[in-house]
Each structure stands twice: as structure tokens, then as C-alpha cells.
């Protein structure tokens, strides 16, 4: 695992997408996440201003423009790759301050939710603490599978066929949810999250959201929605309907 560079003022000029979470040229490892970079900017920068967080500002500016046309809109802002409760709490604080700044500038009011993606095993294990601040969870099963199994999805084609031939895996875990491993973490997250916040919205985003067996599993878990690529939507809708009828 690579280490993050020291926090200095000169580092805050990093581009938002400069740190890729997966670098297959050196094997699968987690790098400095965009979330960490946002927090670095907030700490090392000369004060907080919403223009340092263009994605959050863009969401609320767009919401203000749409509302000005008389259209109701309720943004849901999802923070990725959270592993520590305070990590999310600090980021939510940034989002809310940006929302307040835009609301003041545009003389608007926003009704919105802030939640997180569950992509790291630690987040699943402390979901009860994370749910104190997160208003929804979305399982990012692509990365949750990578971080749980210690496998890079981009490299998996070079060894998963051999794993299947040796009966190590029953199916490609990047195509259908590994219910005994990744699925168990999803169950833990559901139970712990609802223990803290009974009405927390739970969903899944990623390619698993359009795979029939995975959709059925999500239905059994009691998730509220699945999100997937557009071309997978018809399959996902059919699978959801079949799961509801069983």
C-alpha cells in the first residue's frame, strides 16, 4: 500500500482525479482518495470557501437554477470511500457549508440528503457509527469486492478462470455478488445502519445492480433501490419484479 504525501500548502493544488484508487500496473492497492484530498484542502487551505469544492457547488447551483423554474428537486450527495466516521462527519460539514453559501448567494432553500458509499470493509463494520451522520448508504459493490477480496477487477481475468477451474470460486465475484463474503458485509451494514437510523435509505450502485442473481440478493436484504448502467436497466427491472413475486 502506498503512503499519502505529507500535508503541506503546496499539495492543495492536486487535481480532483489525480489519485486513482486502483493502479494495476503495480498491483491492486488503495491510494489517497479524493475524500482525503478534500479534507487536506480544508485543513491546509487558507480558510474554507465553496469554490474550492466545485462539485458540491455545482450541484447546489444547478438545484437553485432548477428550483427558480418552479421544478422541485431534492439532491442526494454521496461521499465515496469513507472508512472512518469522523472522516465522513468532516466532509458532510464541508458540503453543508457549501450548500449554505450557495443558498445565501442565490436566495434559495435546499432540501437534500448527504450519505456515503460503503466500499471499504471497515465502513461496513462501523456502519452504526457512520449512520449517525449519513442519511443514506449506497453499496459500491465494485470497489467493495476489490477491497474485501484484495483483487483488482482489472487484473482478475488473468486468474479467475483458474480459480473457477479449481473450485475456489463458484462465479466471477465482479459479475455477481459474493454473497458469503461481500454479501455478509452488506448484511452487517444493513443491520448496524438501521440500528442507529431506522429509516436510512439503502441501495447499491455498480454493475452488480444489473445482474439478476445480485438484484435478487439485494431484494432479500431489503434494499430500497439498485443503480446500474443504462443498458442494464431492463434486466434489473425484470429481476426485481421476479424477486418480488417469489
N, C-alpha and C positions, 0 to 999 in steps of 0.2 A: 504494500500500500504506500502510495507516495505521501509526502507530508506537505501541508499547506505552507506557503511562504509566510514570513513574518509580517505582521500587520504594520504598515507604515503609510504615511500620507501619499507617498509616491505610488502605492499599489492600488489606490482607489480609481485609477483610470482604466482598470481592467474592463474589457468588453463583457456584456452580459452573458454571451455564449462562448467565452474564451476557454472555459474549463469543461471539457466533455466528461460526463460521469463514467464513460467506458472508453478505454483505449486498447483496442485489440492487438495493436502492434506490440504491446508489452504484456499481454495477458489481461485478464479481467481484474480491474481494481477500481475503487471509488476515489475520485479526485475531489478537489474543492468544489462544492456545489454552488450554484447561483445563489441559493439562500444564504450561504456563508458570505459570499461576496456582497450581498445586500447589507448584511449586518456589519461587515467590515466598513462599508461606505458610511453607514450611520454612525459608527464609532469613531472612525479616523477622519471623516469629513468635517469641514468647518460648519457644524450645525446641520440640522435636518431641513431640507426643502424638497417639496414633492417633485421638482423637476429632476432630482437625482434618481427618481424611481419612475421612469417613463411608462412602464407597462401598467402600473396601478393608476397613474394619472390618466392614461389613455382610456382605460375602462370607465372611469368616472366622468371624464369629459364627454365620452360617447353617450353615457347614460343621461347626462344633463341635456345633450342635444336632442336625444330621442324623447325625453320627457317634455321638453319645450314644445314638441309637436303633438303633445297630448297622448302619447303612447306610454303605457305602463311598462316599466322594466325593473327587474329585480336581479342585479348582478350577483353572481356567486364566484368569489375569488378563491382559488385553490393554491395553497402553498406546497411546493413539492419537496420531497426528500428530507422530511423532518425526522429527527431521531431523538431529540430532547424536548421536553415540554417547554422549557424557558426559551428555547430556540424559536418555537412557534409563537410564543407569547410576545417576544420582541418584534417578530415580523408582523404579527397582527397589529401591534401598536403603530408600526410604520404605515400599514395600509389604512388604518382608521384616521391617522393624522393627514394622510394624503387626501382621503375622502372629505375630511372636514375643510381642508384648504380649497379643494375644488368646489365644494358646496358653497363656501363663502364667496368665492370668485364669481360663480355662476348663479348665485342666489337660488340654489336648488336644495332639495332634500332627497336623500337616498335611503332606500330600503334594500339592504344587501346582506349577504352571508359571507363569512370567511371560514374556510375549512382547510383541510390538508389531504394530501395523498399519502396513503400508507404504502410505502415502498421499501422500508427497511425493517428487518425483524425486531429491532429494539422498539420501534414505534408501536408495533403490534403488542409487545409485552408491557408497555406502559400506556396503553390506549386510554385507560381510565384517567390518567393524569392529563394526557393531551386533550381529552374531551372536555376538560374544564374550560378551555378556550376555543377549541374547534367546534364549529356549528354543523359540520358535516365531514364525513370521511369518504374518500374515494380510493378504492384499492387500485394502485398502479401495478397490475399483476405482471407486466413485462419486466419491470425492474425488481419487483418483489421476488419473482422467480430467480432472477440473476443473483440477488443478494442473499437469498435463502440457500440456493444450491451452490453458490460460488462458481457459477458458469456464465460465460459470456454468450449471449444469444447469437452474436455474430460468428462466434467460433464453433458453436455447438454442432454444426453439420459435419465437422471433422471427426467427431467421436460418438455422437448419439446413436448412429446406426449400429456401431459395435456394442454400445450399452444395451440396445434393444435385442440384439442377437444373443447377448449373454444373459438376458432376462434381468438386467439391473433396473431397467425402467419399463413400464408397461406401454407408455406412449410418450411422445415428444412433449416435455413439460412446457415448452414455449408455444405449443399449439393447443393443448388442453390443460386445464389447471391440475397441478399435482395436488390432489385432494388430501393426501395423507401428510404432506409437508406444508406446502404453501396454504392449502385449504385449512389446515389446522390453525395456522397463524391468523387466517381470516376469521375463523370461529372465535378465537381468543379476543381478537379486536372487537368483534361484534358484541360479545358478552361484556367486556370491560367498558367499552364505549357507552353502551346502553345502561350500564350500572351507574355511570356518572350523569349521563344526559339521556334520559329515556326516549326522547323524541329525535335523537340525532339521525340525520339522513345518511344512509349508507348506499354506496354504489360501487361500480367497477368501471375502469376505463382502460382500454388496451385491446389488443387483438383477441384476447380470450373472450371479450364481450360479444363476439360474433360467432363463437364456436358452440354448437348445440349442447354438448355434454357440460361445458363450463357454465352456460346460461342456466341449465337445469340445476347445477350445483348452487349457483347464486340464488336461484329461487328457493331452494331448500334452506339456504342460510337466512332467508327473509330480507334480502337486499331490496332497495327501493327502485333501482334502475341499473341498466347496463349502458355503456357508451362504447362505440366501436367505429371503425372506418365506414364511410357511407355505403360502400358496396356490400358490406356485411349486414346492413340493417334488415333486409328482408329475411335473412336466415335467423337473425337474433329475434325478430318479432315472432316468427313461426315457432322457434324453440321455446320462447317464453310462453306462448299460448299452449303449447303441448305440455309444458311443465305444470301450468296452472290447472290443466284438465286431469292430470294423473292423480 
